[in-house]
Amino acid sequence: LVYYGPAFLQKAGLLDPFGAMQVLAELLRVARTMWPLKTSLSGVTVTVRIDALKAETVQACRHPPLGEAWMFEKVSDRSGSVSRTPWPSKMSAEGVMDRSTRRVLNFGSGVGIHASASSAFAPASAPGASRSSG
């Protein structure tokens, strides 16, 4: 469950619906790495709070202020959250981030994504139909 997901889509999706979906896709991708699919956990719900993102634009998600990053943090066995954090604050004394509980979100710039995404979602040919070369 992405808490505030609909609020984010209403705000950010107004200007850039495709980009807003890309941001949510990255959140879900990272969440799945934190909570891998296991048969023994079927029926268990994980809540990911995105309070910090709900009023942001896609542009603000992709380009946080200098020295900051969007961080996904596993708070408990059933919850996670997203926050904009000064980059070094989530590092250990050795400069290493604990990847079992924290991940930097990479919302990307969106450059070059639209063309490949549009072809990825193009309708497939019917089985047995032949493709013409033009």
Protein Blocks (a to p, Z undefined) as FASTA:
>chain_A
ZZhklmmmmmmmmmmmmlmmmmmmmmmmmmmmmmccdfklgoiacdddfklmmmpcfklm
mmccehiacddddfblmbccdddddfklmpcfkopacfklgccddebjoioklmmmmmmm
gccddehiacdeZZ
